[in-house]
Amino acid sequence: MIAPQIERREFLKFSLVASGGLMIGFYLPGMSKLAAAEQSSANVFMPNAFVRIGTDDRITVIVNHSEMGQGVYTSLPMLLAEELDADWAKVGFEPAPVDPKYNHPVYGIQMTGGSTSVWSSFEQFRNAGAAARAMLIAAAAQQWNVNPVTLRTESGAVLDRTNRKLTYGQLAEAAAKMAPPAQVALKDPKTFKLIGKPVKRLDTSEKVNGKAVFGLDVKMPGMLTAVIARPPIFGATMKSFDDSRARTMPGVRKIVAVPTGVAVVADTFWQAKTARDALRVDWDEGAMLTFNTKQMMQQFREQAKTPGKSIRLEGEPDAAFAKAAKKLEAVYEVPYLSHLMMEPLNCAVDLRADSCEIWTGTQFQTVDRGNAAKVAGLANEKVQIHTTFLGGGFGRRANPHSDFVVEAVQVAKAAGAPVKVKIVWTREDDMHGGWYRPAFLHAIAGGVDEVGSAVSWRSRLVGQSIMAGTPFESMIAKKGYDPASVEGVDDLPYAIPNLAVEYHQTQVGVPVQWWRSVGHSHTAFATECFIDEMAGLARKDPYRFRRALLQKHPRHLAVLDLAAEKAGWGKPLPKGHAQGIAVHSSFESYVAQVAEVSVQDGKVRVHRVVCAVDCGRYVNPNIIAAQIEGGAIYGASAALFQELTFEKGRLQQTNFHTFPVMRINECPVVETHLLESQEKSGGIGEPGVPCAAPAIANAVFAATGKRIRKLPIRMTEAV
């Protein structure tokens, strides 16, 4: 997506030795150790992870991916510790500074997203641990004057045949002088002690005892807090402002115009916010003043009546549709959605004449560093980012324009460097700040023959591109369309002989970007609801109808069967309850979900969600279960409650009371069942989301006989 891919199983050699302990890093094949060290600041596929072993026996894994709840501060250290034969009780983690040596091995920048953290680093971290272990053994062999092959490692120590022992801490300095091995042998998976086991997370205690530092927790002596008055309509610009009242309020230090609005800088957040509320700003509201989401969706419907950009074409869908014994056409709509992280956006900046330090929860370190450097007027190496814990990300903190980081540097610059200032977005700011999941419309037509077999399918999608206008727009130029808009339908697995997928890319002045599961969040809803409708057209059971169409896709079939089995598909349910099913692959993982719901007085209640998952080789089943369960609830919240609407250019939702999330008393029981697999690892942070909406919608039909074709689910709009 971002840079040319390298073979993910390609062995990464090791270099970079540090005194006072043992530090192992990565460099690319074909590079000398010296070249790797010298080029570590170059923005290429360079060294990207380190392990530090101290003389106190502590092992610190420096993690190059952001921790936003998905468990990388545990999963990645597990990979390294497994091959190192480390004592897990002595393993810790440390967030990596922004540096090319920590770049993503596939995407070529330092970032976290696309459910790629574990699979992309699976071999890298194992190789790092194995190489460190080999150097420790070499150091012990030298000290004991024995052949290294006579030694073994166990729980953070090297032992000989007589059980003489040297701990890794005792060997650290000597091991630092050993030459890195040309190649290493990795463990047989049958001998794993950590990988694949439900190991407790390393970051839990910090989060429980309050020591974990999130962006909002960052405090520095003399730090000021800023809040910004931003335009009420996207694209609006400031004409003038009156701060006569605000500048006399307690704690206010400065009020300045910045590119995104008017910044109020004060001693505390509350002082800044109350002063901002006292501002009077005159806005030029611009072309979006008449924007209305209802009208937009009507325009989408009209566009869907005409052919779009051809994405996939097999057979003759139109001719097959015309000859079909039974036909069906349906239009599905999904709204704009906010990421709605529990921790609103924030960014702290210490700006000086010759340096800039930033503290924030970001998913896009390289991009943010480069954009911040431009604003500060500094070279990239003069800007450092300290990645804190993220109180949720879901894609919002991987903004291609680094909006919340750039804005913080702009305020610091306008306030007059040197200054330490933290920008804080209120919940309302966060919701109104844009960069939403785009609204989409799917117009689907399909037909079955006399015996109920699917013979035709045509999907037409209408919606905004998330890559247009970003540094990643080259992906559109390469393919001729935005692949993120159609993912999940462009590779529809069902064996339908005549199939077409078309796409209308629209231009709307609402800023959009990736949202948890990206395009799959809307394509799964439309396709899995429509396949259910086709099953009804064919008078067949939805589960068995899918089975018949998935015979050439064994991984889809396996999760579908497992979910149905564990949910007791077809067995008696409590009175008023019904089940719906969905299956979908995303981020190289396969998920099926069965939702059990009831509908009373027009309100949908989800009682149980059974999830079956095939994510290939996995590291920690507990983390996978947590991510799948969280994804199911995240997807269910959107399906049941959430939409962003605009009238006269203004967003109508402001906070949780108008954009609800599922509360504890509303949450279903969520079960996760893992398939054992030796396939390569897939992602897990996002695949729990896509099936939630269609499984629930299909269950609603089973309970009421009414189809859900628009989200969020409102029984008054069911058909």
Summary of the structure (lengths in Angstrom):
residues: 719
radius of gyration: 27.2
end to end distance: 39.3
largest distance: 82.4
contacts: 2643
relative contact order: 0.11
helix: 33%
strand: 25%
